Amino acid sequence: MIKGNTRSGFEFEIDENVFDDWELVEKFRAIEKGEDSLIVDVVEQILGTEQKERLKEFIRDKNGKVSASGMETELEEIFEACQAKN
């Protein structure tokens, strides 16, 4: 299990076995080829539905908006932590 916190304080826990998935590799490749919308599927596949929703609530501002750039920042930190531990 990979556990960590982002700099802003979001706590996450990811099963490292989630990365041993060929279909996930295919999605990453498709994203690299320009299918950017697949990032939503990748995030849910890695974090799971509950944790993804928790992250959105963590980022949500007082007006109810979930910042795309805020989400990107948090995800980059989470992915970096996962790479460092694998």
Legacy VTK file of the C-alpha trace (Angstrom):
# vtk DataFile Version 3.0
C-alpha trace
ASCII
DATASET POLYDATA
POINTS 86 float
0.000 0.000 0.000
1.272 3.455 -0.898
0.242 6.081 1.629
1.062 9.740 1.576
0.027 13.365 1.802
0.189 16.095 -0.780
1.771 19.425 0.194
-1.697 20.903 0.668
-2.632 18.127 3.094
-4.696 15.638 1.077
-4.135 12.150 2.477
-4.179 9.279 -0.004
-3.767 5.532 -0.014
-3.204 3.540 -3.192
-2.770 -0.176 -3.690
0.522 -0.458 -5.582
-0.899 -3.406 -7.540
-3.206 -0.995 -9.367
-0.240 -0.089 -11.609
0.253 -3.714 -12.720
-2.582 -3.397 -15.228
-2.078 -3.477 -18.988
-5.301 -1.572 -19.640
-4.019 1.249 -17.447
-0.837 1.318 -19.547
-2.988 1.516 -22.684
-4.902 4.467 -21.227
-1.675 6.296 -20.404
-0.511 5.723 -23.984
-3.792 7.022 -25.385
-3.472 10.136 -23.215
0.042 10.696 -24.582
-1.434 10.457 -28.086
-3.939 13.200 -27.340
-6.945 11.470 -25.785
-6.847 13.788 -22.773
-10.357 12.915 -21.617
-9.099 9.500 -20.491
-7.362 11.139 -17.536
-10.691 11.058 -15.713
-10.841 7.270 -16.139
-7.197 6.871 -15.106
-7.719 8.904 -11.949
-10.714 6.811 -10.956
-8.889 3.583 -11.762
-5.931 4.563 -9.579
-7.686 6.337 -6.714
-11.017 4.548 -6.789
-14.381 6.295 -6.825
-14.561 7.138 -3.119
-11.067 8.599 -2.877
-11.513 10.522 -6.155
-14.674 12.130 -4.782
-12.885 12.927 -1.535
-10.119 14.634 -3.514
-12.671 16.690 -5.450
-14.268 17.829 -2.193
-10.832 18.695 -0.826
-10.221 20.963 -3.836
-13.740 22.401 -4.123
-13.806 26.153 -3.442
-16.417 28.191 -1.570
-18.361 28.691 -4.822
-18.613 24.945 -5.399
-16.060 24.790 -8.230
-13.456 22.026 -8.441
-10.438 23.694 -10.005
-8.952 21.693 -12.889
-5.522 23.161 -12.187
-5.899 22.328 -8.491
-6.835 18.760 -9.370
-3.850 18.538 -11.716
-1.466 19.754 -8.999
-2.748 17.231 -6.468
-2.648 14.382 -8.983
0.916 15.196 -10.033
2.017 14.988 -6.400
0.157 11.721 -5.874
1.637 10.166 -9.037
5.129 11.362 -8.098
4.777 9.753 -4.670
3.674 6.510 -6.295
6.631 6.505 -8.701
9.052 7.159 -5.847
7.732 4.149 -3.928
7.727 1.756 -6.908
LINES 1 87
86 0 1 2 3 4 5 6 7 8 9 10 11 12 13 14 15 16 17 18 19 20 21 22 23 24 25 26 27 28 29 30 31 32 33 34 35 36 37 38 39 40 41 42 43 44 45 46 47 48 49 50 51 52 53 54 55 56 57 58 59 60 61 62 63 64 65 66 67 68 69 70 71 72 73 74 75 76 77 78 79 80 81 82 83 84 85
